[in-house]
Amino acid sequence: MRQTFTVITLTCFLTAFFSSVFANEPTPFDGVMNGVSNGHGGDWITSSYNHVNDLDLMIKQFQQKAKNQHLSTHKVWQRLFYANKQQISDVKYTNFFLSKDGKNNLQAELDITLEKMFTDNTENSPQCRFPARTAWLTKTLQIDKNQLAKVNCTAFNDWYQKINPNSMTLIFATDYMGSPGSMFGHTLLRLDPVKTEGKNLDLFAYALNYAATTPNNENGMVYAYKGLTGKYPGSYSLMRYFHKTKEYGDLESRDMWEYELDLTPDEVAFLVGHIWEMQNVNFPYYFMDKNCSYAILGLMDLVRPELNLQSKFGLTVVPIETVKAVKKAGLIKQTKYRPALETQIQTQEKTYGKPFAKMAHKMTLPEVNPQQVLQGQSIENQAKLLELAYDDLYFQHGSKKVKADFSQNRLRELLLLRSQIIVDKEKPEPIRPKYDPTQGHGDKLWGVWLGEIQNKKGVFLHHRVAYHHFSDPQMGYGMGQLTFLDGAIGIYDNKLKFDYLDVLSVHAINPITSYKKPYSWGWDFGFQQVAMDKGQFSTKNTHIATITAGQIGYAKNFGEQLVCGAYVRAEMQAAKAIEKGGRAGIVPKIHCLAHFSDHWQASMDVSTPFWQTGDKQTVANAQVTYSLSSENALHLSAHHESQNGQDWQKMMFGFSRYY
């Protein structure tokens, strides 16, 4: 049906309205501690209690019952206090404990908690300060709630009712190469209220995020170092979910996957009560293991202690692998895909064609009058152009690629022009990817390779700690490469030899589009064999060299199956076998990736290093991968170097098992 005011105008109005309403709204963590239930699984929080004649005797009886059941060493009690293997809490915040020795003595903490549950009727009561602990003890010891001290936990009640939790959704934001802390993706939780028929209030639900607190404008190298070594504090925070969709989906171009969890309202209430307990508590945050996803696994282990999800992870905790673990545990009910703004723009460009998208992009330029672009276009095409131009400019505005004064005025102008066109919304919705991230390969692998190096046969054992390489099965992954501790050793020429170790390799491919021209870039640090001996290129001997390199350039899509990039790479190699112990050079490079189907893919690169020593090489690599499944793949690779009429080559065939 044709409408005077289009959906896009109404949507933008509502977004602006609610954003202004909630922009300065205090988060549920603001204020002081108190509490009560909202009637959805939280009726354990507050009750009226009657005193018994012999209160001291009753308290001692429950304390003894707890000791008889060894509750101080129970998984749930230990996890409520983040106790280590020595049963000592890792929490340093003193107000997290009731007992002066609570950090080191969880039995003493349990005893005083039980005592104050019956005797303390102030806002300092454990019923107000520690509702999850109180709930667990009440249920486990089968305490009659009417026996507990009468207390009114006002602030907790207000906080809890503001969140109004009934169910919980696990959110996975795909990888973001712009930040070291987000290169592996990110997970958070959404606390969903009771669903109302005909209304979707997901964006206005509260999101629970665990993240590192970092200074603004921190130096990149310092940021990476501190994040890898636990120098930043990590803590929980709450905010409206639309703030996170704007941050991840609009500003960072990250698709988001929403996994509704199969938790009961009582389990959700228990977890939310524990989050209340975690105010002012922080832990050292490590990008590689004690990160956002590790914290969320801890919450799942708390509510379902038999799962022990945290114990399934070691050196690295990759966010998507934790989502897979939650899925394997049977905690996911259904999955929803929320495409990023850039994904929506790409869908429009693909649907309408690049010439049409370029026309829409013109409307975002200061020197162009949008109405002139619309002249001669059909009503339907005018609507499409305005919708695409609005998304294009909003994307630029969020990326701070245009001046705010201009973009805000032009966005209003585009909305006004669109509202005057009496047709329904024309923008096509992105198609959900065939594979969601939980269907991708495991982040680790073992592999076996057979091949020849300079006509000498060999066998190699390959292992990777994390995460994804260009040659891996592509299902469920984005376009890029991020590997950590990826290496191989082998036996060839009747000798056990180290082949290579990529300590860290990061490559982001950002193809040029009609609305932006981003850089594609890469960075590598590791060790590998180089065909050098006694300062000269060698066809017989190789030696280990330290490799440090960075590259930048542009990439472009050629159809849907091929993307190629042209780069300038700066590389340094250090080894005794190289003249003067090392060399540096500029390396022009062409790199292409082809995805022919779910099973077949290939990569190829050609480079011509110009070393400061005067040496000039030609280096070529090619690899074809056949994916047997998301967890198994076959590879065929070739490597060739030539210098001064001499050649060095390596041919390999291998099998990879991902886990």
N, C-alpha and C positions, 0 to 999 in steps of 0.2 A: 504494500500500500504506500502511496506517495504521501510524504509528510512535509509540513512546512519547515519544521526544524529537524534536521537530520540527527542520526544517532551520534555522529562524531561530535557535534556541537554540544549535545546534552552530556556526553561522556566527559568532554574536556571541562565543562562547567562543574560537573560533580567532582571531578578530580581536583580542580582548583579549590572548590568549596571545602571538601574534606581535608585537603592538605593544609588549608589555612586554619581549620578547626583543630587539627591534631598536631600541627607543626610544633607548638610550644607546650603540648600536653605533657605533664610529668609522667615519667615512665613508672611502671609498677614498683620499681626498686627505690623510687624517691620516698623520703620520709622515714618514719620510725617503725619498729616492729609491733605488730598486734595480730589478730586473726579470727576467722570463723568460716563457715561453709556456705556454699551457694545452692545447696540442694542437689547437686549433680555429682554424687560420689564423694562428697566432702563432709558428710554428716558426722564424721569422726572427730572433727576439729574442735568443736565447742559443745559442751552440754552443761546441764545443771547437776550438781553433785550434792549428796547428803553425807554428812560426817557420820562415822561409826563411833561407838563408845570407846573402843580401844584402838585409836588411830595408829599409835606407835607399833602395836603388835601386828596390825594388818600390814603396815609397811614392811616390817621385818619378814613377815611371811612371804610377801611377794618378792622381796630381795633374795630370800633363800630359794624360792622357787626358780628365780632367774639363774641362780648359781647352779642349782641342780640340773637345769637344762643347758648350762654352759652358754648362756646367751651372749656373754661378753666376747666370746670367740666365734659367734655365729657369723656367717658371711654377710648378712644384711647389716648387723651392727658394726662390723669392721668396715664395710663399704660406706656406711653413713658417715664415718669419720676419716675415710681415705687412709686407712691404716696400711702400713707396709708389712713385709714378711715378719718383722720383729714385733708386730702388733702395736706399733707406735704410730700415731697420726702424723701425716705429712702436713697438716694444717698448722700454720704459725700464728694465725689470728687468735688472740687469747679469749675473746668473747664468744668463740665457737664452742667453748667448754663451760660447764657449770662447776666442775671440780678444778681446784688449783693444779692438780696433777693429772687432769683428764687427758692431756695429750699423750702422756706416757703410761697411763693406767686406765684402760677403758672399762675395767671392772668398777673402779671407783666412780667413773663417770656414769655408769649404768645405775649404781646404787643411789647417787644423789639425784639423778633424773627421776627415779621412781619415788624417792622421798618428796621431792618438790611437786610432783604430779598430784599428790594428795594434800599437800600443805600450803602451797603458794597460790594465793588467789589474786596476785598482782599481774600487771602486764609483763613482768619479768618471769612469769611462769614458763616452764618448758612447753606447756600447751600453746603458748603464744609465740615463744621464740623458736621452738623446735617441734613443729607440728608433725613432721614425718616420723621423728624418733618416738614421740608420744603415741602416734597411731600404731606403730609397729609393736611397741611394748604392750599397749592395751589389747591388741588383737592376739599377740603371741601368748601372753600370760592370762588371757581371757578375763580381763579386768572389767567389772561392771562400771560403765561410764558414770553412773549416778554416784559412785563412790569417790570420784575425783573431786578436787577442789573446784568450787564455783568460780568461774573466771570469764570475763568478757574481753575478747581479743579484738578490739575495735579496728586497729590499723590493718591487721592481717585480713580481717573480714572485708574491709574496703578494697584492699589490694587484690584479694582472691576474686571478689565479685566483679571487679573491673576486667580481669582476665576471663572469668567465666568459663573455665576449661571443661570440656566434655570428652574430647578426643585429641589425638596428636598426629602430626604429619612430619615425616622426615624429609628434609629438603636437600637436594644435591645441586649445587651450582657448578657447572662444568669448568674446566681449567681456564685460567686467565694468565697468559704469559707476561702480562705487564707488572706482576708482583711476585717476588720469590715465594712469599707465603701462600700464594693461591695457584701456583703452577700445577698442583696436583688436584685442583678442585677444592670445594669447600662444602661442609655439611652443617646444617642447623636444624632446629625443630620449630614447628608452628603449633601453637596451642589453640585448638579450634573450639569455638563455642558450640552449643547445640544448633544443629542445622535447621534452618527455617525453610519450608517449602516455597519454592519460587524466588528465593533470595540467595545470592552468593556473596557471603561476607568474608571470604578468604583474605582479601587484601587488608581488611581492618582487624583481623585476628592478630594476636601478639606472636612475635617470633622470638625464640630463645637462642641466643648466639653465644658461643664460647670462642674467644679470640684473644690475641695478644694485644696489650696496650702499648702502642708505639708512639714516639714523638713525631710531630709533623715535620715533613721535609728531611727525614733521616737519610743520610748518605746511603746509597744502594749497597755498597760493600759492607758498611757497618751494619746495615739492616739485615743482610744475609748472615753475617757472622753471628750477630746476637740472636737471631732467630734459630740458627742451627745449634747454638750452645746454651740455650735456655736463659738468656739474659733479659728477656722481656717477661713481665707478669701476665698470666692468662687468667681471665675471669669471665663469669656469665653476665650477660646484659639482656634486657628486654626492650623491644621496640615494635611498633606496628609493622606488619609484614610488608606493607606497600613501600616502606623505606628500603627494605632489602631488595624488592623487585626493581625499584628504581636504580639502586646502586649496582646490582649485578646485571639486570636485564637491559637497562637503558644506558648506563654509563660505561659498563665494562663488556657489553655484548656477550653475555654468558647465558646460554639456555639454562633453564631450571627444570628439574624433575622433582615431582612431588609424590612421595610414597606414603599413603595413609597407613598408619600403624594399627595392628590388631590388638589394642589395649583396651581394657575395660575402663569405664569412668572412674572407678575406685583406684585403679592403678595410675591413671592420669592424675587424679587428685593427690595421691601419695607423692608422685614425682614433683608436682608443682609445689607441694608443701616443702619438699627438700630444697627446691630452688630458693624458696624464702629463707631457708637456713643458711644458704651460701652467700648471703650478702656480705660484702667486705672481705671475702675469702679469695685468695689468688694462689696460683701455683706457677712454677717456672714453665714457660711455653716453649716447646721444641717443634720446629716446623716438620721434622721427619717422623716423630713418634708421639710425644705427649702433646698432641694438637687438638683441634676442634673435634675431629672424629673420634679420637681416643676418649675424650670427655663424654661424648654422646653414648659410646659403647658402655661407659661406666654407669650411665643412667639406666640403660637397658638391663645391665647386670644387677642393678639395685632392685628393680621392680620384678625381674625374672632371674633370681640368683642361680638357678640351675643352668643358665645359658653359658656363663663364663666367657663372654665374647672378647673381653680385653685380653684374656690369656692366649687367644689364638693369634696374636700379633706380636712381633718382635722388634727387629731393627727399624723397620719402617711401618708406619700406619697411614696408608694411602686412602683418602676419603671414599673413593668408589668401592674399594675392597671392603670397607666397613659396611657400606650399604648392601653389598652382596652377602656379607655375613648375617646381617639383620634379615635379609630375604631368605637365606638358607634356614634360619631359625624359625621361619614361618610367621614372622611378625608383620609382613606387608600384605594389606588387604587389596589395594588397588593403586594404580599408577596414573599420574596426570602429567602432561607435557606443557610447559609454559615457555614459548619461544621468546628470545630476546628481541629487542626493537630492531637490531640490525638484521636478524633472521627474517623479520616481517618485511623489512625493506627489500631484502634479497628476493623474497617470494614475489613481491610486486614487480621487481625488475625482471625476474624470470618469466612471469606471466605476461607482462606487457611488452617486453623487449627492451634492449638497451637504448635504441633511439628515443623511445617514449620516456624512459627513465632519465635520459640526459635532458629532455625537454622539461621534465619536472624539476630537475636540479637547477636549471636556469632560473626558476622562480625563487630560488633561495639566495640569489646573488643581489647585492645592494644596487647594482646599476641596471637591473632588469625590472620592468613593471610587470607583475604577474598577469594583469589583465590583457596585456599585449600577447603573452604566450597563449592565453585561452582563446584568442580570436580565431574563428574558423573551425573550432573543435565542436564536436557534438556535445550535448548535455552530459551524456554518460562519460565521455572522455574528459570533460572539464572536471567532473567529480573525481575521477581517478587521478588526474594530474594534481589536484589540490590536496587530496589525501596523501599521495606519495610525497609531494613537496613539503607538506607539514611534517611527516615522519622524518624526512631527510634533514630538514632544518632543525627539528627538535634533537635529532641525533648529533648534529654539529654543535648545537647549543650545549648539550650535556658534555660533549668532549672539549668544550671551550675552544672550538675552532673558529668561532665567529664572535663579534662583539655583542655583549648581552643586550645593550640598548637596541641595536638593530634587530637581533633575532626575536626579542620579545614583541616588538612592534610588527614585524613581518609575520610572526606566528598568529597574532590577533587578526591581521589582515587576511591571511589565508583561511582562518576559521570563519570570518565574516563572509568571505566570498563563497565558501562551501555551504554555509547555512542558507544562502539565497538560491541554491540549486535544489529543486524539489525532486530528489531521487534518493532511494535508500543507500545505505553504506555500500560502497563498491569494493573495498579493500579485500583481497583474497586472504584466507587464513592459511598459515604455513601448514604443510602436511607433517604429521608426526613422523619422526625418523623410523625407519623399519626396525632398528635395534635401539633399545634403550641402554644406557651405560652399564646396567647390571648384566647385560648379555655379552659384554666385551671380554677379551682375554684377561687372564690374571696378570698382575703387575710384575711378577717374577717369572724366570724361566730357567730351564736347563736345556742344553742343546748338544748335539754331537755332529761334528762336521768331518767329512772326508775330502781330500783334495791333493793338489800338487802346487808346490812352490818352486819355481825354476826347475821343473821336471823331477822334483823330489817329492815322493808321496808322503802324506802325513795324515794324522788323525788328531782332532782337536775337541776339547771339552769346553763348552760355553756356558757361562752363568751370568745372570743379571739380577740385581736386587730390586730395581724399579726402572722404568714404568712403561714407556711406549716408544718404539722406534719406527721409522718410516717403513721398514720392511715387515712389521708385524701385521697380523690380521686387523683390518680397519673397522670391523663391526663395533659400534658403540663408542668409537673414539673420534675426536676432532682432527683437524689438519695441523700437524706439528709433531715435534719429537722432543721427548724429555726422558733421558736415561740417567741412572745413577748407579755407579759401581757395576759397570757392564764390561766383562772381560773374558779372556780365553787363554788356555794353555794347551800345548800340543806336543806330539812326538813326531818329528820329521828329521830326515838326515840322521836317523838313529840317535837322536838327542831329545831330551825333554827341554822344551823351550817355552818361555813366556811369549805370547803373541801380542796381546794388547790389553789395556785397561782404560776405559773411559770413566774417569772419576765423575764427571758431570758434563752432559751434552744437552744443550737447549737450543731448539730451532723453532721459530715461529714463522709460519707462512700466512701472510695476509694479502690475498690477491687484490689487485686494483679493481675498482668498480666504477660505475658511472657517477657515484656520489662521493667517493673518497679515493685517495692515492696514498695508502699507508706504506710504511717500510716493512719489509720482511727482514728478519735478522737471525743471527745464531751466535752461540758461544760454546767453546769446547775447551776442556782441560783434561789431560790424561797422558798415557804412556803407550807407545807403539813401536814396532820394529820399523826402521828406515833402511833403505838400500844404500848405506854408506859404510865405507871402511877406509880408515887412514886418511880421512879428509876428502875422499873421492867417491863418486857414484860407483856402486859395485853390483855386478850381476851374480856374485857368489855369496857374499856375506851380508848379514843385516845386524843392526845393533839397536838397543832400546834407546829411545829419545823421549824427552819430556815435551809434550805438545801443548801450546797455549795459543788459541786463535779466536778471532771474532770476525763476523761478516755482516754486511748490510747491503740491501738492494731492493729490487722490486720483483713481484711475482704476478702472474696473470693466468686466468683460467682460459683454456682452449676447449670449449664445450664442457660437458659435465664430467668427463673422465680424465682430463689431463690438465695439470697445472705446472708451469715452468717459471723459473726465476733466474734473474741475472744478478750476480753479487760481486762485490769486491771484498776480498778476505785478507786480513792481516794475520800473519802466522809467525810464531817463533818456535824453533826447535833447538833443544839443548842436549848434547851428547858428546862423549869423548871422541866418537868416531867421526864427528863433523869438524872441519877445519876451525881452529880457534875455539872449539868447544860449543859452537852453536851458530845459528844463522837466523836471519829474519827476512821476511819477504812480503811482497804484495802479490795476491793470487786472484786474478779474474776467474770467475767460476759460473758455469751454467748447470742448473739442477732441475730435473723434471721428475714428477710423480704421476703415475697412471694407475687408475683403478678401473679395471675392465669389468669386474663383477664382484660379487661377494667373496669369490674364491681366488680370483686372479688379480695380481697387482705387480707393478714393477717400478723401479727407480733407477735413475742414471744421472751421473754428473761428469763433467769434463772441466779440468782446470789447467792453467798454465802458470805455475809459480815463477816469479822473478825474484831470486835471492840476492841479497846484498853482496854475496860472494861472486856474483857474475854468472852463477849457474842458472840455466833455464830448462825447465822440465815440462813435460806434458803428462798429466795424470788422468786416468779414466776409471770409473767404477760403474758397474751395472749389477742389478740384482732382480731376480724374479721370484715371487712368493706365491705358492699355492696353499691356501688355507683348507686343511682337511676339516677343521671345525674352529670355533673360537679359541680352543685351547691347544690345537696341534697344527703345525705348519711345516711345509717343505720349502727349502730355499736353494737357489742356484745363483752363485755370485762369481764375478770376475773383476780382477784388479790389474791394471797395467800402468807401468811407468816407463818413460823413455827419456834419455838424456845423452847428448853427444853421440847419437847413433847406437846407443846401447839400450837394451830392454830388460825389464824385470816384471814378471807377472805371477799371478796367483789365481788359481781356479778352485772353487769349493762347492760341495753339495752337502746340505745339512738338514737336520730335523730339529725342531724346537717344540718343547712341551712347556706350556704356560700354566702357572698355578698361583 
